[in-house]
Amino acid sequence: MDLATNPHPDLTIITVKAGRIDAAAAIAFKDAMRAALADGPDHVVLDLSQVTFVDSSGLGAIVAAMKMTGDGRRLDLAGLTPDVAKVFRLTRMDTIFTIHPDIGQLVRRATG
């Protein structure tokens, strides 16, 4: 799974460079997230703006990534496409994660 990490002083943005997080990609996603979260800041934002499909395995992998952040750190989501946002709403995961509608706004805020 291809992830791009963009560190900023107060947060790190991790962009998923894939169209799907599904059963076929879930393990690779978790492994890539484990590496990306190894020594990052307390606030991490997962940019899902390129992801158009998430199934239950993908959702589980994203939840696992949240748990990987550990105590005192947080994982937010940003840029959910309509179909991915629907999955988060239907599963009520939108109540678990902080979801930012616009990744560009976060980048502008992070860079001052």
C-alpha positions in Angstrom: 0.0 0.0 0.0 1.4 3.3 -1.0 1.2 6.1 1.6 2.7 9.6 1.3 3.7 11.2 4.6 3.8 15.0 4.8 5.1 16.2 8.2 4.1 19.6 9.6 5.1 21.2 12.9 1.9 20.3 14.7 0.6 17.3 12.7 1.5 14.8 10.1 -0.7 14.1 7.1 -0.6 10.6 5.7 -2.2 10.3 2.2 -3.4 7.0 1.0 -2.3 6.7 -2.6 -4.8 4.0 -3.6 -8.4 3.9 -4.7 -9.5 1.0 -2.5 -9.0 -0.1 1.1 -10.6 -3.6 1.0 -9.9 -7.1 2.0 -7.1 -7.5 -0.5 -5.3 -4.3 0.7 -6.1 -4.3 4.4 -3.0 -6.1 5.7 -0.7 -4.0 3.5 -2.5 -0.9 4.7 -2.0 -1.8 8.3 1.7 -2.6 7.8 2.2 0.7 5.9 0.4 2.6 8.7 2.4 0.9 11.4 5.6 2.2 9.7 4.2 5.7 9.1 3.1 6.0 12.7 6.3 4.8 14.2 7.7 8.2 15.3 5.2 10.8 14.3 3.7 13.7 16.2 0.7 13.4 18.5 -1.7 14.5 15.8 -2.0 12.5 12.6 -4.5 13.1 9.8 -5.3 10.3 7.3 -6.1 11.8 3.9 -8.6 9.5 2.2 -9.3 11.9 -0.7 -8.0 9.4 -3.3 -9.9 6.4 -1.8 -13.2 5.7 -3.5 -14.1 2.3 -1.9 -13.8 0.9 1.7 -15.2 -2.4 2.7 -15.6 -3.9 6.2 -12.0 -5.2 6.1 -10.7 -1.7 5.1 -12.8 -0.1 7.8 -11.3 -2.5 10.3 -7.8 -1.6 9.1 -8.5 2.1 9.6 -9.7 1.4 13.1 -6.6 -0.7 13.7 -4.5 2.2 12.6 -6.3 4.5 15.1 -5.4 2.0 17.8 -1.8 2.0 16.7 -1.5 5.7 17.4 -1.5 4.8 21.1 -2.4 6.9 24.2 -2.0 10.6 24.0 -2.0 10.6 20.2 -4.9 11.0 17.8 -5.8 10.0 14.3 -8.3 12.1 12.4 -9.6 11.5 8.9 -9.9 14.0 6.0 -11.1 14.3 2.5 -13.6 11.4 2.5 -15.2 10.8 -0.9 -19.0 10.5 -0.9 -19.0 6.7 -1.0 -16.4 6.4 1.8 -18.2 9.0 3.9 -21.4 6.9 3.5 -19.7 3.8 4.9 -18.5 5.8 7.9 -22.0 7.2 8.5 -23.8 3.8 8.0 -21.4 2.1 10.5 -21.5 5.1 12.8 -17.7 5.3 12.7 -18.3 9.0 12.0 -19.0 9.3 15.7 -15.6 7.6 16.6 -13.3 9.6 14.3 -12.9 13.4 13.9 -13.6 13.8 10.2 -12.4 17.0 8.4 -14.2 17.7 5.1 -11.3 19.5 3.4 -7.6 18.4 3.6 -6.6 21.6 1.9 -7.9 23.7 4.8 -5.9 21.5 7.2 -2.7 22.0 5.2 -3.2 25.7 5.1 -3.8 25.8 8.8 -0.7 23.6 9.5 1.6 25.7 7.3 0.4 29.0 8.7 
